[in-house]
Amino acid sequence: MAPGRTSGFHRQGDDWFSSSSLQSDITVVVDEVKFHLHKFPLISRCGKIATIVEESESSTERTLQVHLEEFPGGADTFFIVVKFCYGGRLEFTPKNIVILYCAADYLSMTDVYGEENLLSKSKSYFHKHILKDWKDCVLALQSCELVIPRADKLQIISKCINALSVMISTDPSLFGWPMMMYGSLQSPGGSILWNGINTGAKIHSNESNWWFEDVSYLCVKLFERLIQTLEAKGISPENLVRAIMYYCKKYLPGLGRRWQGGQSSLSRTVTSFSMIPANVNQVALLHSVIKLLPEKQGKSFCRFLLGLLRVALILGVNNTYRDSLERRIGVQLDLATLDGLLIPNYSDSDNLYNTDCVERMIRHFVSSESNVASISPLSTDLNTSPLSGSFMRVAKLVDNYAAEVASDVNLKPGKLRGLAEALPESSRSLHDGLYRALDIYFKAHPWLSDKEREQLCNIIDFQKLSIDACAHASQNERLPLRVVLQVLFFEQMQLRTALAGCLNVLDAESAPTASLAIPNETAGQSVRQDGWVTVVRENQVLKVDMERMRSRVGELEEEFSKIKEEMKNATNSNSYLSSPLLVPRGTGGNLLPQASDAQQDVVESGTPTPRASVEQAQPSIQNPRHGKTRGQPWNRD
């Protein structure tokens, strides 16, 4: 509001009075503020008021009262217009030019009601000064927020945005920017000087991000329109995305810590020192940003989308926008990181993390990759397709995520199963990650029944466990006994397969050795000198490894025999239990192969034993080769 006393006017309470000795004959009300004025100065400049006065000539009231509804800029702006009508001096600035321009249009202050009237003067100043200067144009555009409808009618917004887009898309060095805007005075460090004082603002460089800070002070609607215009002008999508990310970082708390690592903010410019941040509605910003963002992929962009999704869940945005973010993240899930996926649950659920959201993103990934695979003529098999690399990365990420959320005591078994089964089986070459997640889950949920544990163990293909995982599982007291038996069986099969491979290698290595005895003495001497020592050493190493494997197979067979004996005893005392052995996923329903070696290890009775018998049998499943702690969750080094 203007000061309490100004030349020609004074204020009493909320009302303004002319200091003239003539009695007021018109009262103009703007935003409940009354201006006690005179008709002649107003009707000589304002067409709208002149029309109202003409229409009210038949009125018998001595003082005419006029109400101006939705006046641009409110009472403060009308006070400036009143001073202009009374012959006062008017000073245009980048911050008030748009409001005065709109107020002059509202009051129809054309040249018909006086030469060099307010409408023509403001229009001339706007085109001659505002549209040719970056700083003034940004300040004028920001002031349009309060009068967007009328500024659109006068094409003020479109002209400002078009001028800014031309400056952004043009190389500033071609016009000597920013020297033409800020003068030639600058400090040795590159900061702009004002009257010899260092302002702290940096001169614009030729980098493409010099305009991010200034336009970040615009409201959401104006910023959105600027980005759309820049896109039409041909600005690169990467640069537009960076500008959007910068804008979101400014107005969405917590988002700045999650994208592009420790990227520092841009230096403030002279323009931004003259502006205040916009009053941004965060929900409206999210809606606008989701529409503006192009279909782009990249690690930093994926991290930014995950941050947006986190904020969207906090604010409770519409499911349509949430699904759009989940789809965008899902198609590039192989670029995501574990910390980005650990999204807390902001709903009424007791779960610590939002696993439903992650599961939906996994299914979006599978769907998108499957569509690409159906188009690609290279291969339809995931194991040989070039797409298998992304599937394997996502599988590793999902397994690590499952291990992180498994410690949540409120996580239901179905949630963990849903995460594991969201990816196709062929995406995992090893199931060690799934085993680790289940082991952590069993430790955090000791109240699970054996049936629930066995059902969860169905998601693991024990033939895809590594030797180390099998060794840990064979001593894991948290696993059901029938699962431990299967692990022992498959560990034996793996060791026998490895032993057979070593024997084949040994035979292949000994074949060249036998061929050394050739008639050619010179060739024989050369082979003996160059390769004999190496071959002998390799054979010794292979023999040692083979002996170790044979010893390990013997130990496993002895342990397996003891367990069978324990099961026979338990079967005799608990004859009512006669269900078949649990079959892991992917084994085709047959626990044991038809080979003669494997038939020796067939369990005569596949009946499950009570937990008491499990505890009796567990001490015999000790593996002297691995020093793992039985109560410690497995973590592969």
C-alpha positions as MATLAB code, in Angstrom:
seq = 'MAPGRTSGFHRQGDDWFSSSSLQSDITVVVDEVKFHLHKFPLISRCGKIATIVEESESSTERTLQVHLEEFPGGADTFFIVVKFCYGGRLEFTPKNIVILYCAADYLSMTDVYGEENLLSKSKSYFHKHILKDWKDCVLALQSCELVIPRADKLQIISKCINALSVMISTDPSLFGWPMMMYGSLQSPGGSILWNGINTGAKIHSNESNWWFEDVSYLCVKLFERLIQTLEAKGISPENLVRAIMYYCKKYLPGLGRRWQGGQSSLSRTVTSFSMIPANVNQVALLHSVIKLLPEKQGKSFCRFLLGLLRVALILGVNNTYRDSLERRIGVQLDLATLDGLLIPNYSDSDNLYNTDCVERMIRHFVSSESNVASISPLSTDLNTSPLSGSFMRVAKLVDNYAAEVASDVNLKPGKLRGLAEALPESSRSLHDGLYRALDIYFKAHPWLSDKEREQLCNIIDFQKLSIDACAHASQNERLPLRVVLQVLFFEQMQLRTALAGCLNVLDAESAPTASLAIPNETAGQSVRQDGWVTVVRENQVLKVDMERMRSRVGELEEEFSKIKEEMKNATNSNSYLSSPLLVPRGTGGNLLPQASDAQQDVVESGTPTPRASVEQAQPSIQNPRHGKTRGQPWNRD';
ca = [
       0.000    0.000    0.000;
       1.148    3.510   -0.717;
       2.372    5.698    2.172;
      -0.045    7.469    4.486;
       0.469   10.872    2.818;
       1.325   11.444   -0.832;
       1.302   14.690   -2.809;
      -2.363   15.466   -3.555;
      -3.804   12.558   -1.507;
      -4.039   11.484    2.093;
      -5.315    8.443    3.852;
      -7.758    8.070    6.726;
      -8.052    4.506    7.909;
      -8.589    2.392    4.797;
      -9.996    5.252    2.732;
      -8.132    7.614    0.394;
      -9.059   11.311   -0.040;
      -7.964   13.971   -2.486;
      -6.224   16.910   -0.854;
      -8.085   19.277   -3.196;
     -10.463   21.833   -1.636;
     -13.205   20.620   -3.966;
     -15.696   18.203   -2.485;
     -15.535   14.625   -3.753;
     -18.345   13.661   -6.137;
     -17.412   10.033   -6.916;
     -16.306    7.132   -4.716;
     -14.509    4.220   -6.308;
     -14.365    0.968   -4.290;
     -11.541   -1.491   -5.043;
     -11.058   -4.504   -2.775;
     -13.129   -2.787   -0.026;
     -10.821    0.261   -0.124;
     -12.718    3.506   -0.903;
     -11.205    6.288   -3.015;
     -13.042    9.629   -2.583;
     -12.262   11.361   -5.883;
     -13.603   13.740   -8.567;
     -15.338   12.748  -11.762;
     -13.586   14.995  -14.246;
      -9.982   13.699  -13.862;
     -11.240   10.124  -14.093;
     -13.632   10.399  -17.050;
     -11.037   12.359  -19.021;
      -8.707    9.330  -18.918;
     -10.807    6.213  -18.148;
     -13.342    5.065  -20.717;
     -14.906    2.531  -18.357;
     -15.586    5.096  -15.630;
     -16.809    7.608  -18.221;
     -19.369    5.085  -19.432;
     -20.518    4.372  -15.872;
     -20.916    8.096  -15.148;
     -22.949    8.636  -18.324;
     -25.258    5.773  -17.436;
     -25.815    7.172  -13.950;
     -26.612   10.795  -14.900;
     -30.265   10.249  -14.035;
     -29.317    9.328  -10.507;
     -30.211   11.874   -7.802;
     -27.327   10.920   -5.540;
     -24.776   13.691   -5.001;
     -21.854   11.252   -4.779;
     -21.658    8.427   -7.299;
     -20.283    5.129   -5.976;
     -18.521    2.795   -8.422;
     -17.385   -0.747   -7.629;
     -14.524   -2.146   -9.707;
     -14.585   -5.938   -9.351;
     -11.429   -8.008   -9.897;
      -9.331   -4.964  -10.690;
      -5.809   -6.025  -11.869;
      -3.333   -5.446   -9.077;
      -5.976   -4.446   -6.537;
      -6.120   -1.162   -4.617;
      -2.380   -0.494   -4.843;
      -2.434   -0.486   -8.631;
      -5.583    1.650   -8.753;
      -3.875    4.244   -6.556;
      -1.072    4.530   -9.149;
      -3.672    4.939  -11.906;
      -5.456    7.653   -9.904;
      -2.243    9.657   -9.550;
      -1.715    9.375  -13.315;
      -5.263   10.652  -13.942;
      -4.610   13.622  -11.656;
      -1.462   14.502  -13.612;
       1.064   12.825  -11.337;
       4.374   11.398  -12.538;
       4.300    7.708  -13.437;
       7.406    5.492  -13.435;
       7.357    2.156  -15.225;
       9.444   -0.769  -13.926;
       9.755   -4.394  -15.091;
       7.778   -5.443  -12.018;
       4.796   -3.100  -12.481;
       4.573   -2.748  -16.259;
       2.372   -5.823  -16.782;
      -0.030   -4.893  -13.983;
      -0.349   -1.304  -15.241;
      -0.764   -2.534  -18.802;
      -3.641   -4.798  -17.689;
      -5.173   -2.055  -15.475;
      -5.139    0.402  -18.385;
      -6.879   -2.181  -20.544;
      -9.436   -2.849  -17.787;
     -10.302    0.872  -17.536;
     -10.174    1.403  -21.334;
      -7.542    4.130  -20.988;
      -7.025    4.526  -24.737;
      -5.877    7.615  -26.611;
      -9.519    8.431  -27.332;
      -9.639    9.665  -23.741;
      -6.495   11.743  -23.911;
      -3.207   11.727  -25.806;
      -0.422    9.502  -24.513;
      -2.863    7.727  -22.285;
      -1.790    4.936  -19.964;
      -2.583    2.068  -22.337;
      -0.440    3.369  -25.189;
       2.385    4.431  -22.861;
       2.555    1.040  -21.125;
       2.336   -0.830  -24.421;
       5.183    1.211  -25.879;
       7.397    0.695  -22.833;
       6.678   -3.028  -22.866;
       7.755   -3.486  -26.489;
      10.729   -1.120  -26.450;
      12.320   -2.115  -23.166;
      10.943   -5.342  -21.706;
      11.062   -7.671  -24.712;
      14.676   -6.746  -25.540;
      16.256   -7.441  -22.173;
      16.553  -10.856  -20.493;
      16.420   -9.578  -16.932;
      13.426   -7.270  -17.468;
      11.560   -9.890  -19.496;
      11.904  -12.531  -16.763;
      10.755  -10.065  -14.088;
       7.786   -8.972  -16.207;
       6.800  -12.578  -16.923;
       6.900  -13.450  -13.241;
       4.533  -10.549  -12.482;
       1.981  -12.036  -14.912;
       1.066  -14.703  -12.350;
      -1.585  -12.444  -10.730;
      -3.243  -11.416  -14.022;
      -2.824  -14.464  -16.280;
      -6.271  -14.289  -17.986;
      -6.004  -10.593  -18.968;
      -2.287  -10.881  -19.777;
      -3.159  -13.738  -22.117;
      -5.818  -11.597  -23.759;
      -3.234   -8.865  -24.411;
      -0.693  -11.512  -25.582;
       1.763  -10.300  -22.960;
       2.649  -13.813  -21.784;
       3.135  -15.244  -25.254;
       5.349  -12.317  -26.269;
       7.512  -12.620  -23.141;
       7.886  -16.374  -23.523;
       8.716  -16.065  -27.201;
      11.373  -13.420  -26.443;
      12.923  -15.585  -23.709;
      12.915  -18.667  -25.918;
      14.759  -16.756  -28.659;
      17.402  -15.611  -26.165;
      17.790  -19.140  -24.764;
      18.093  -20.789  -28.165;
      20.623  -18.204  -29.396;
      24.304  -18.311  -28.507;
      24.763  -15.427  -26.003;
      28.309  -14.770  -27.229;
      26.956  -13.650  -30.592;
      25.419  -10.571  -28.994;
      28.015   -9.957  -26.331;
      25.749  -11.212  -23.569;
      25.795  -10.628  -20.700;
      27.985   -7.579  -21.178;
      25.192   -5.712  -22.997;
      22.816   -6.418  -20.153;
      24.998   -5.894  -17.126;
      27.691   -3.515  -18.340;
      31.416   -4.067  -18.490;
      32.129   -3.805  -14.773;
      33.057   -7.061  -13.157;
      35.246   -8.215  -10.333;
      38.478  -10.167  -10.919;
      36.609  -13.301   -9.848;
      33.981  -12.848  -12.549;
      31.202  -11.457  -10.341;
      29.107   -8.510  -11.475;
      29.774   -5.160   -9.816;
      27.091   -2.588   -9.011;
      28.436    0.857   -8.105;
      31.723   -0.836   -7.304;
      30.076   -3.340   -4.941;
      30.391   -7.072   -5.569;
      26.827   -8.400   -5.939;
      27.916  -12.041   -5.755;
      26.125  -12.790   -9.040;
      28.092  -14.517  -11.766;
      28.115  -13.420  -15.367;
      26.330  -15.848  -17.671;
      28.635  -18.294  -19.323;
      28.154  -19.899  -22.696;
      27.014  -23.115  -21.023;
      23.528  -24.284  -21.889;
      22.297  -24.196  -18.298;
      22.806  -20.462  -17.644;
      19.043  -19.775  -17.741;
      17.912  -22.501  -15.293;
      18.113  -20.348  -12.169;
      16.231  -17.352  -13.554;
      13.289  -19.258  -15.009;
      12.977  -21.317  -11.836;
      11.307  -18.281  -10.213;
       8.296  -18.548  -12.526;
       5.050  -20.131  -11.353;
       4.167  -23.634  -12.550;
       1.823  -22.523  -15.341;
       4.278  -20.050  -16.824;
       7.223  -22.432  -16.473;
       5.242  -25.167  -18.228;
       4.390  -22.852  -21.120;
       8.021  -21.764  -21.428;
       9.237  -25.377  -21.617;
       6.619  -26.198  -24.253;
       7.689  -23.200  -26.323;
      11.359  -24.149  -26.013;
      10.534  -27.663  -27.140;
       8.798  -26.240  -30.204;
      11.883  -24.073  -30.840;
      14.045  -27.189  -31.057;
      15.917  -27.018  -27.753;
      17.466  -30.414  -27.029;
      15.323  -32.723  -24.835;
      18.328  -33.358  -22.575;
      18.624  -29.666  -21.771;
      14.889  -29.330  -21.164;
      14.946  -32.318  -18.822;
      17.798  -30.762  -16.863;
      15.824  -27.526  -16.557;
      12.777  -29.434  -15.299;
      14.902  -31.360  -12.815;
      16.416  -28.112  -11.562;
      12.965  -26.560  -11.128;
      11.646  -29.601   -9.247;
      14.684  -29.674   -6.994;
      13.890  -26.119   -5.940;
      10.259  -26.692   -4.963;
      10.062  -30.359   -3.912;
      11.852  -30.759   -0.546;
      14.072  -33.820   -0.286;
      14.233  -34.404   -4.026;
      17.528  -32.577   -4.465;
      19.417  -35.155   -2.387;
      18.423  -38.032   -4.642;
      19.269  -37.006   -8.177;
      22.613  -36.408   -9.842;
      24.536  -37.065   -6.668;
      26.258  -34.004   -5.281;
      25.583  -31.658   -8.178;
      25.931  -28.115   -6.936;
      23.309  -25.489   -7.633;
      23.918  -22.753  -10.179;
      25.200  -19.363   -9.086;
      22.530  -16.736   -8.584;
      22.286  -14.049  -11.253;
      21.389  -10.385  -11.109;
      17.890  -11.289  -12.271;
      17.295  -13.822   -9.519;
      18.502  -11.372   -6.857;
      15.545   -9.167   -7.846;
      12.990  -11.979   -7.568;
      11.322  -14.040   -4.887;
      10.555  -17.753   -5.321;
       7.156  -18.592   -6.741;
       4.339  -19.869   -4.551;
       4.200  -23.364   -6.001;
       1.486  -25.954   -5.448;
       3.468  -29.199   -5.230;
       0.655  -31.423   -6.504;
       0.117  -29.141   -9.498;
       3.872  -29.161  -10.102;
       3.977  -32.970  -10.119;
       1.067  -33.153  -12.551;
       2.743  -30.642  -14.853;
       6.176  -32.256  -14.704;
       4.846  -35.731  -15.468;
       3.227  -34.333  -18.620;
       6.340  -32.381  -19.619;
       8.976  -35.080  -19.185;
       9.910  -36.841  -22.420;
      10.407  -40.574  -22.806;
      14.057  -40.621  -21.825;
      16.378  -43.165  -20.226;
      19.486  -42.772  -18.122;
      20.781  -43.491  -14.641;
      20.385  -39.950  -13.329;
      16.985  -39.614  -15.000;
      15.806  -42.903  -13.496;
      16.989  -41.735  -10.067;
      15.065  -38.488  -10.588;
      11.887  -40.392  -11.522;
      12.198  -42.511   -8.391;
      12.472  -39.337   -6.342;
       9.356  -37.947   -8.043;
       7.506  -41.179   -7.296;
       8.482  -40.971   -3.648;
       7.155  -37.395   -3.430;
       4.010  -38.366   -5.345;
       3.260  -41.125   -2.841;
       3.786  -38.706    0.051;
       1.408  -36.149   -1.473;
      -1.120  -38.800   -2.480;
      -1.405  -37.763   -6.125;
      -3.942  -39.267   -8.496;
      -3.331  -42.928   -9.407;
      -3.126  -42.000  -13.079;
      -0.009  -39.891  -12.508;
       1.453  -42.458  -10.123;
       0.986  -45.227  -12.696;
       2.659  -43.059  -15.330;
       5.737  -42.660  -13.139;
       5.837  -46.378  -12.337;
       5.653  -47.237  -16.035;
       8.462  -44.796  -16.915;
      10.654  -46.284  -14.179;
       9.712  -49.853  -15.060;
      10.916  -49.651  -18.656;
      14.392  -48.683  -17.400;
      14.436  -50.627  -14.147;
      17.826  -52.103  -15.029;
      19.271  -48.600  -14.484;
      17.768  -48.195  -10.996;
      19.655  -48.567   -7.724;
      18.707  -50.369   -4.548;
      18.433  -47.223   -2.413;
      16.095  -45.714   -4.993;
      13.736  -48.699   -4.777;
      13.562  -48.628   -0.979;
      10.433  -46.453   -0.951;
       8.805  -46.214    2.501;
       5.140  -47.095    2.789;
       3.172  -43.895    3.379;
      -0.251  -45.573    3.395;
      -2.098  -47.161    6.308;
      -0.315  -50.482    5.768;
       1.923  -51.862    8.507;
       4.650  -52.753    6.021;
       7.826  -50.731    6.263;
       8.394  -50.544    2.491;
       6.027  -50.185   -0.446;
       6.610  -53.577   -2.080;
       3.433  -53.333   -4.179;
       4.850  -50.324   -6.016;
       8.128  -52.137   -6.737;
       6.303  -55.260   -7.899;
       4.260  -53.207  -10.372;
       7.460  -51.631  -11.741;
       8.996  -55.109  -12.182;
       5.966  -56.237  -14.180;
       6.194  -53.092  -16.336;
       9.824  -53.999  -17.041;
       8.998  -57.581  -17.971;
       6.168  -56.413  -20.213;
       8.305  -53.828  -22.013;
      11.242  -56.179  -22.515;
       8.952  -58.967  -23.700;
       7.455  -56.632  -26.299;
      10.923  -55.765  -27.579;
      11.899  -59.433  -27.627;
       8.823  -60.311  -29.673;
       9.876  -57.745  -32.288;
      13.562  -58.709  -32.325;
      14.328  -61.454  -34.877;
      17.567  -62.429  -33.157;
      16.264  -64.830  -30.574;
      13.215  -65.734  -28.582;
      15.186  -67.469  -25.861;
      16.026  -65.235  -22.902;
      19.155  -67.235  -22.193;
      20.643  -66.439  -25.603;
      18.902  -63.134  -26.311;
      20.830  -59.852  -26.000;
      18.064  -58.764  -23.628;
      19.165  -61.302  -21.027;
      21.760  -58.847  -19.699;
      19.094  -56.378  -18.575;
      17.014  -59.217  -17.127;
      19.984  -60.472  -15.136;
      20.695  -56.979  -13.779;
      17.076  -56.549  -12.718;
      17.045  -60.041  -11.179;
      20.088  -59.180   -9.072;
      18.493  -55.867   -8.083;
      15.209  -57.552   -7.123;
      17.002  -60.224   -5.088;
      18.914  -57.553   -3.182;
      15.681  -55.611   -2.654;
      13.947  -58.745   -1.365;
      16.816  -59.317    1.075;
      16.475  -55.736    2.356;
      12.724  -55.864    2.922;
      12.783  -59.430    4.277;
      13.716  -58.200    7.756;
      10.365  -56.361    8.033;
       8.401  -58.364   10.606;
       5.092  -57.217    9.074;
       5.934  -58.441    5.560;
       3.563  -61.211    4.534;
       4.897  -64.337    2.792;
       2.763  -63.575   -0.253;
       4.489  -60.206   -0.740;
       7.923  -61.818   -0.783;
       6.721  -64.537   -3.145;
       5.184  -61.904   -5.455;
       8.509  -60.065   -5.716;
      10.400  -63.263   -6.509;
       7.930  -64.557   -9.079;
       7.434  -61.222  -10.882;
      10.470  -62.064  -13.036;
      10.627  -65.116  -15.334;
      12.647  -68.092  -14.129;
      15.156  -67.786  -16.964;
      16.268  -64.349  -15.731;
      18.257  -65.956  -12.898;
      21.235  -68.146  -13.644;
      21.810  -68.614   -9.891;
      19.273  -68.620   -7.079;
      21.753  -67.643   -4.370;
      20.115  -64.210   -4.041;
      16.679  -65.746   -3.489;
      18.099  -68.135   -0.927;
      19.726  -65.261    0.959;
      16.430  -63.326    0.992;
      14.532  -66.366    2.290;
      17.148  -67.033    4.951;
      16.831  -63.452    6.235;
      13.040  -63.702    6.093;
      12.996  -66.948    8.095;
      15.252  -65.423   10.738;
      12.988  -62.339   11.063;
       9.824  -64.523   11.133;
      10.593  -67.453   13.459;
       6.858  -68.069   14.038;
       6.279  -69.365   10.498;
       5.054  -72.940   10.309;
       6.966  -75.627    8.409;
       4.255  -75.624    5.775;
       4.668  -71.892    5.146;
       8.436  -72.297    4.997;
       8.166  -75.138    2.518;
       5.789  -73.125    0.329;
       8.252  -70.238    0.253;
      11.110  -72.596   -0.548;
       9.238  -73.591   -3.709;
      10.441  -70.357   -5.343;
      14.038  -71.651   -5.240;
      15.422  -74.044   -7.818;
      17.991  -75.907   -5.736;
      19.800  -77.062   -8.868;
      20.725  -73.388   -9.413;
      22.401  -72.952   -6.010;
      26.154  -72.575   -5.929;
      28.388  -74.935   -3.955;
      28.783  -72.338   -1.183;
      25.028  -71.787   -0.930;
      24.410  -75.537   -0.816;
      27.003  -75.932    1.938;
      25.328  -73.187    3.977;
      21.830  -74.520    3.356;
      22.810  -78.039    4.420;
      23.584  -76.673    7.904;
      20.738  -74.136    8.072;
      18.466  -74.989   10.981;
      15.868  -72.471    9.761;
      15.094  -74.602    6.694;
      12.602  -77.498    6.869;
      14.230  -80.923    7.067;
      12.890  -82.044    3.706;
      14.452  -78.999    2.072;
      17.793  -79.772    3.701;
      17.637  -83.316    2.287;
      17.082  -81.964   -1.184;
      19.992  -79.559   -0.775;
      22.272  -82.436    0.261;
      21.180  -84.484   -2.712;
      21.809  -81.720   -5.223;
      25.135  -80.888   -3.573;
      26.189  -84.498   -4.108;
      25.142  -84.299   -7.731;
      27.100  -81.082   -8.242;
      30.226  -82.531   -6.681;
      29.977  -85.687   -8.766;
      29.523  -83.628  -11.901;
      32.549  -81.516  -10.978;
      34.560  -84.661  -10.209;
      33.676  -86.162  -13.577;
      34.721  -82.931  -15.262;
      38.089  -83.035  -13.511;
      38.630  -86.620  -14.636;
      37.881  -85.655  -18.229;
      40.340  -82.778  -17.996;
      42.952  -85.101  -16.534;
      42.483  -87.578  -19.371;
      42.737  -84.784  -21.923;
      45.946  -83.520  -20.334;
      47.541  -86.991  -20.193;
      46.895  -87.662  -23.890;
      49.480  -85.151  -25.166;
      51.931  -86.528  -22.588;
      51.758  -89.997  -24.087;
      52.431  -88.642  -27.539;
      55.770  -87.277  -26.418;
      57.478  -90.576  -27.216;
      57.883  -89.915  -30.919;
      60.753  -91.171  -33.061;
      62.032  -87.706  -33.671;
      64.588  -87.194  -30.900;
      64.875  -83.459  -31.481;
      61.128  -82.932  -31.072;
      61.091  -85.161  -27.986;
      63.855  -83.209  -26.325;
      62.103  -79.915  -27.040;
      58.820  -81.091  -25.528;
      60.557  -82.512  -22.456;
      62.457  -79.315  -21.863;
      59.570  -76.862  -22.412;
      56.389  -78.644  -21.327;
      57.179  -81.667  -19.180;
      57.569  -79.820  -15.905;
      54.389  -77.821  -16.440;
      52.316  -80.892  -17.324;
      53.550  -82.776  -14.266;
      52.676  -79.909  -11.956;
      49.193  -79.525  -13.430;
      48.569  -83.243  -13.075;
      49.623  -83.133   -9.428;
      47.226  -80.276   -8.755;
      44.385  -82.089  -10.489;
      45.067  -85.236   -8.495;
      44.955  -83.291   -5.231;
      41.682  -81.640   -6.203;
      40.229  -84.966   -7.244;
      41.147  -86.551   -3.929;
      39.514  -83.687   -2.075;
      36.338  -84.070   -4.087;
      36.276  -87.815   -3.487;
      36.687  -87.182    0.216;
      33.885  -84.643    0.175;
      31.566  -87.005   -1.712;
      32.304  -89.708    0.841;
      31.488  -87.344    3.696;
      28.218  -86.325    2.071;
      27.228  -89.950    1.473;
      27.967  -90.745    5.110;
      25.942  -87.754    6.287;
      23.105  -88.686    3.962;
      23.079  -92.259    5.332;
      22.870  -90.949    8.892;
      19.956  -88.683    7.996;
      18.133  -91.595    6.340;
      18.627  -93.624    9.492;
      17.266  -90.774   11.602;
      14.268  -90.488    9.292;
      13.582  -94.200    9.546;
      13.539  -93.925   13.330;
      11.300  -90.880   13.154;
       9.008  -92.656   10.689;
       8.567  -95.585   13.040;
       7.565  -93.276   15.878;
       5.437  -90.979   13.719;
       3.868  -93.276   11.132;
       0.992  -90.919   10.518;
       3.262  -88.604    8.519;
       3.634  -89.937    4.994;
       3.627  -87.006    2.574;
       6.131  -87.112   -0.344;
       9.287  -85.058   -0.392;
       9.002  -81.402   -1.343;
       9.978  -80.937   -4.974;
      11.708  -77.653   -5.879;
      10.515  -75.494   -8.708;
      12.081  -76.427  -12.008;
      12.929  -80.098  -11.129;
      10.029  -81.475  -13.102;
       8.476  -83.212  -10.090;
      11.279  -85.859   -9.801;
      13.597  -85.501   -6.869;
      16.057  -88.208   -7.972;
      17.353  -89.006  -11.468;
      17.320  -92.472  -13.013;
      21.112  -92.896  -12.924;
      22.370  -95.919  -11.017;
      24.633  -93.817   -8.812;
      21.737  -91.662   -7.697;
      19.538  -94.677   -6.925;
      21.741  -95.565   -4.005;
      20.779  -92.298   -2.317;
      16.989  -92.588   -2.702;
      15.196  -92.007    0.553;
      13.097  -95.043    1.315;
      10.407  -92.995    2.971;
       9.848  -89.326    2.092;
       7.803  -88.633    5.192;
       8.323  -85.299    6.932;
       9.421  -85.386   10.526;
       8.328  -83.128   13.405;
      10.513  -80.216   14.416;
      11.806  -82.274   17.327;
      13.191  -84.904   14.986;
      14.640  -82.133   12.828;
      16.589  -80.835   15.782;
      17.843  -84.348   16.471;
      18.939  -84.777   12.889;
      20.603  -81.374   12.507;
      23.776  -82.080   14.544;
      24.752  -84.728   12.002;
      24.621  -82.228    9.132;
      27.826  -80.502   10.030;
      30.169  -79.638    7.232;
      33.779  -79.495    8.377;
      34.759  -77.813    5.118;
      32.736  -74.645    5.822;
      33.030  -72.723    9.066;
      29.621  -70.957    8.776;
      27.643  -70.095   11.901;
      24.332  -71.941   11.772;
      22.348  -69.035   13.197;
      23.869  -66.457   10.854;
      22.016  -65.552    7.599;
      23.969  -66.506    4.531;
      25.735  -63.694    2.719;
      27.777  -64.683   -0.282;
      31.163  -62.952   -0.314;
];
